[in-house]
Amino acid sequence: MTAIRHLPEAPTGRRPLAPGAGIDAHRHDTHQIVYACRGVLSVTTGAGTWVAPANRAIWIPAGTVHEHRAHGDTDLRLVGLADNPLGLGHPTVLVVGPLLRELIIAYTAGTRPAPEHHAHHGHAGDSSAPEAGPLRGDGGERERLWAVLVDQLKRAPEQRLHLPTARDPRLVAVCAILHRDPADSRTLAQLAVQAGTSDRTLARLCRRELGMSFPQWRTQLRLHHALLLLADGVAVTTVAHRCGWASASAFIDVFRRAFGYTPGRAFTL
């Protein structure tokens, strides 16, 4: 990550982001909900990456150093929270239903979009300015809207869309291979040879550092890449093959079991 900005308060507002644009590493002293009502947003911390399409939001606790990245043309909405009504101490993906979606959009409407140069494109750029402008609107109306918004956030189910990051160099090397080519179908034993270790060692590292088995992590990685490709408008059949599934139907089945809907509905509510 680049130099880390510090914001006393997590901003609230709207932030349009072009495909591939992002917001560099920063932290704030209050909590934040980030939601892309169009496109796909990924949030990366030292512990890994969380990814969310338009029917998911990401909770970012106070003090968490994180970066944002847009995949596809993204309409980012930011909601700062002084308190922690969800009681969550780690980044979490939340399911966004139709009502919560409209509440977030309404609460962040009427704010000044941040100037384009505040975001970076690719890996370059300076994000030294605030992420969004100040709120506007009638205080009483906003208070009522806020009360319902918080109530709906408390009801939002959590969903595991976290791709954890490895630390051990041997596991890092294997993860990097699969990040470059999610369709790589080599077994853990075959990958271990390339990493100069054993499959038993890698399996133990997966459990310890990633919190899941190697097959579970590889499936999570493939789903992560699939969401990003779908955001770029890649056809479902092409996504399936580029991410390592033998057929589109096999991909659709795994996707549906993971998210509760088909890839064709990934960006709808």
N, C-alpha and C positions, 0 to 999 in steps of 0.2 A: 504494500500500500504506500501511497505518497504521503507527504506531510499532512498531519491530522489537524483539521479545523475543530474548534470548540465553539459550540453555540449554547449559551445559557438556557435558552428555551427551544424546544423542538417546534419548528414552524408549522403553521396551519395554512393551507391554501392549495392552489392548483399549479401544476408544473408540467406543461407539455414537453415531451422528450422525443427527439427524432430517433429512428432506429440506430442502435449502437451507441447512442449518447448515454451519459451517466452523470452521477454526482460523486465526486471524489471522497476519500476517507474523511469522516468527521464523527463527532459525537455530540450529544446534547445532555443537559442535566435533567431533562424531563423525558417522559415516554412519548412514543409516537406510533400511530397506525399509518402504514403506507399502502395505497391501493391504486391499482391501474384499472380504471374503468374502460380502457381500451388498450390493447397490447398485452405484453407480458413483462413483469418486473422481476428482476433478481436482486437479492440483497446478500452481500458477502461480508462475513466477519472472519476473524482468525479461526473460528470453529467450523467454518464451512459456508455453504450457500443455500439460501432459501429462495424458491421460485414460486411465483403466483400469477396465474392468468386472471381474467376479469371476473371470475367468480370466487376469488380468494384474496385475502388481504394479509399483510405481514405485521405482526406486533414487534416493535423494537424497544427493549427496555432502556431506561435512562443509563447513560454511561457507556453504552455499547458502541465501540468503534465499528463503523460499517460504511459500505459503498453501495450505490444503486447503479443498476444497468438496465436500459430499456431494450427490449427485443420486439421489433415491429414498431409501428407508429404508436406511441404510448401517451395516454392522458393520465398523468400521475396526480393523485390526490393525497395530501398530507394532513393528518390530524394530530396535533400535539395534545398531550394529556399531562397535567401536573400530578395527578394521582395515578394509582395503579389499580383500577377497578377489577382487572382480570386476575390479579395476584400472580402474574407470570414474571419470572426472573430471567428468561432466556427468549431469544427470537422464536416466534411461533407463527405458523400459517393458520389462518382462520377462514372458515367457510363463510362466504358472503351471499346471503339470499337476496331476493328482489327488494325487500324493504330496507335492509341494511345498506344496500347499494345506493338507493335513492336518498337515504339519510346522509351518507357520506358526500354524495354529489351536491346535495342541497347545502350542507354545512360548509363546504369548501367553495361554493359558488360566490361570485361577486368579489373575489380577491384578485389582486394584480398579479398576473403571471410574472415570474422572475425573468429578467432579460436572458436571452439565449446564451450569452457568453458565460453565464454562471455555470452552465453544464459543460462537461467535456465530451469530446467525440472520440471513440476508440479509447486509447490509453493516455491521450494528451489533454491538456487544457487546465484552466485554473478555475476552481470553484470556491473562491474566497468570500463570496457574498451570500446573504441569506437565501434560503430556498424559495421563499414565497412572500408576497406582500401581506399587509395587515388585513384583518377581518373587517367586514362592513355589515350593517344591517341593524334592525331593531333589537335592543338588548333582551327584552322579554321574549320575543319570538325565538331568538337564538338560544336562550336558556331552556325553553321548552323543547326545541329541536335537539339540544345537547342531551337533555335528560333521556329522551327516547333513544338517541344514538348510543349512549352508554349502556342502556338497558339491553339493546339488541347485541352490542358487543359481548356482553356477559353471557348471552344465550348462544353465541356463535360457536359451533363445534370446532375443535382443533383438528388439523390434518397434517400427517407426517410428509412434508415435502422438503425435507432437509437433506442436503448432500454433504455429509461431514468431510472434513479435511484430515488427511493423514499427516503424521509428523516424522515417523521413522523413515530414513532415506530409502530403505528397501521397499517399503510399502508405497512411499511417494513415487518411486520409479514405476511401479506396476500401475498405480492409479493414473499416472501421466500417460502411459501407453493407451489405456482405455478411454481417457479423455480425448486423446487425438483420434481414436477410432473406436467408437462405442460398439461397432459391429464385430470387433475382434473377438472370436469365439474360443480362443485358446483356454485350456483349463488352468486352474491355479498352479498345478504342478509345472505346466509348460511355461507359464509366466515367471514362476519362481526361478527356473533355470536362467532365464534372461536377466533376472535381478540378482543372481548370484546367491540365492538362499534356498530354503526348502519350503514346500507347500505347507508343512506343519507350522513353521515359523510365521509365514504370511497369514495363515488362518488365525493364529493366536493374536497377531497384531491387528487384524481386522476387528476381532471381538473387543480388544482392549482400546483401540484408538477410534474406531468407527462406530462401535456399539452395535454391530450387526455382523452377520456372516458375509463371506465374500460374494456368494450368489445374490444375497439380498442387496448388497451395495451395488453390484453390477446392474441389477434391475433398476435400482433407484437412479443410477447414472444414466441409464438408457431412457428412462422416463423424463428425466431432467432435460436431456438433449432433445427428446421428442417434442416437448413443450416449446422449446426455443425454435425448432424447425417449423412447427405448426404456426408459430407466431409470424414467421417470415413467409407464410403462404405456401409452404411445400406440401405437395399432395400426400395424403395418408399412406398410400402404398409406398411411395418413395421414402417417407419418414420411417416406415416399418423396416425396410431393408437397410437404410443407412444407420439405423440404431440396433441392428442385430437380430431382428425377428425374421423367422423363415417365411412368414406370410402376413398380409394385412390383417387377416382374421385373428391370427395369434396375437398381434400387436393390440388390436382393438379389445380383445378379451382381457389382456393384462392391464391395459389402460383403464378399462371400465371397472375392474376389480380394485384398482388403486385409487381412482378418483370418484367413482360412482356415476360416471357418464362417459359417452364415447368421445373419441378425438374430434369428431365433427362438432361437438357441443363444447369444446374446450374454452371458447371465448364468448359463450352465451350464458344466460341465467335461466 
